Amino acid sequence: MATPMRSGATPPAGAASSAAAEYPRDPLWDALRDVPDPELAISLVDMGLIVSARLDGDCARIELTYTAMGCPAMDMIQEDMHARLLQLPGVASVEIETVWEPVWTKARLTLEGRDALLLSGVSV
């Protein structure tokens, strides 16, 4: 029997910018950890771009945000997410909704994401 997949969580409003965000550990979230941001080579989860991830029957439903509305990699990111999620047992389709609330801020970064950005020379 497949492991139940939980819906995702968003860092609380007003979370301290020095605190790192944490996201669920389950098959959907773990698969999304395999998908890198194409510009920074950091996991979409560690970047804090995944707002929620849940399995509805055999459909993976993802809410995704971006660091900027004009992100040139939107299509590439969504194609990579589709391809990775369809590799999961029990996932027959993927629906990705782009959301702009909550607004992306550095508070959405995980500790790993912060460290990777710092190593890349990006101030967080």
PyMOL commands that set and color helices and strands:
alter all, ss='L'
color gray80, all
select helices_A, chain A and resi 27-32+44-47+74-85+106-108+111-119
alter helices_A, ss='H'
color red, helices_A
select strands_A, chain A and resi 50-56+59-64+93-98
alter strands_A, ss='S'
color yellow, strands_A
deselect
rebuild
show_as cartoon
